[in-house]
Amino acid sequence: MANQLRGNDLRQLGFPEGRAIGLALAQLQRKHLKKLSQTDQLVLLKSLLADPSTYLTHLDWSHTAAALLPAPSRHIALTERKPYAVFGPEYIEQGAIHQMETAMKLPVTVAGALMPDAHHGYGLPIGGVLATDNAVIPYAVGVDIGCRMALSVFALPPRHLEQRVQEMRKLLLDNTRFGNRQGFQRGQKLDHAVLERDEFSNIAFLRNKQGTAAEQIGTSGSGNHFVEWGIVDILDPQNELGVPVGQYVGLLSHSGSRGLGASVANHYTKLAKDVCQLPSEAQHLAWLSLESEAGQEYWAAMNLAGDYASACHHQIHQRLAKALGERPLAKVENHHNFAWKERLADGREVVVHRKGATPASAGVLGVIPGSMTAPGFIVRGRGNADSLASASHGAGRAMSRTRAKQELSEAEVRRYLQQHGIELIGGGVDEAPQAYKDIHAVMQSQQELVDVLGTFTPRIVRMDGA
């Protein structure tokens, strides 16, 4: 076509060699732009070249504009490391320490803390807490956005579990789904208002995610996610649950936002890396300003994913309570892998990321699980300022998944579980109790962070797998 611009035409306008020329030419082939005269196309390109920053959110030209920005202005240097608190340092591997120290060098970092269950992750270590100035870091939130614990306490004695193992086992098999296999059948699905949220239509990236979210709602993920029956032991007579001291049957679940959260995390991490280019050791800590359109989008999508994760747990507990024929006496729910707008002790408003860390503001209740053969703890936060009002989200891994598979056999793990009276459905050697830290040592390291109200001891556990 005589009307078609070529690379040399763009070079004559002043376009630099590189991706911007190819991106611009490709855009001009779009139907509505192809109709423009060559003169109008040149006027448009001159405007883009003169001020690329004004086109960064333009539907047609955002990628070309980003490629036109001068490279030096897009690279961000790390600053001097800021101080941070470490709880239980003797239980934390060096890799997690190194990741936390890198995070404390970000220009947007204000404060941080490392929990005693901390171990190596992507970007911020798992067990890391990071406060930033008006910026959100998708990989400091984590891939499984809004992952959480949920506990229901029932007015049934522990012998109910001991005498009805097969019946309680079948309740888990019939009323839970795990991993990426098919969810509940059409007649078994439960509705939830979260699926009708405006974000699914208002945020372009989420418009094709509603179907998968509807398919997976009420299900649990793979890895360390579980639903389990166990024994709740209420220890504190002044507990906020309104449950008398004593032992009860409990239902505990751990899972997150499924495919919805993972897709949000990966999409916005890529966007963050495009606009926030950091040195290689910090590249997974790329952030989005909350003043930017992308930052606002991520914040809304993150909150949707968190609410979706909560809805999944509510449906899990609703199904099992109905199947059990009991109403819970009390419930406790808390989440990690999230970011909150909070104020520090000095009054500054910050964005607090808790990646694998439990909110522990004064009076806030939570559950910190151990392993399949160790108790979890029902806790009340103490609002410790040094920990940014946070606590551990579990025992934390002592072995990586790879190392656990190399060093532990399935027969050895099954024998260990049998010795501790644990009935396991599914699961793998990478989630063996031996792969986790000593929860009692972890709790000892955070006595100034939480008060213990009671414990939960697993008995019948279901995880992903046959």
Buried (B, 14 or more C-beta within 10 A) or exposed (E): EEEEBEEEBBEEBEBBEEEBBEBBBEBBEEEEBEEBEBEEBBEBBEEBBEEBEEBBEEEBBBBBBBBBBEEEEEEBEBEEBBEBBBBBEEBBBEBBBEBBBBBBBBEBBBBBBBBBBBBBBBBBBBBBBBBBBBBBBBBBBBBBBBBBBBBBBBEBBBEBBEEBBEEBBEBBEEBBBBBEEEBBEEEEBEEBEBBEBEBBEEBEBBEEBBEBBBBBBBBBBBBBBBBBBBBBBBEBEEBBBEBEEEBBBBBBBBBBBBBBBBBBBEBBBEBBBBBBBBEEEBBBBBBBBBEBEBBBBBBBBBBBBBBBBBBBBBBBBBBBBEBBEBEBBBBBBBBBBBBBEBEBEEEEEBBBBBBBBBBBBEEBBBBBBBBBBBBBBBBBBBBBEBBBBBBBBBBBBBBBBEEBBEEBEEEEBBEBBEEBEBBBBBBBBBBBBBBBBBBEEBBEBBEEBBBBBBBBBBBBBBBBEE
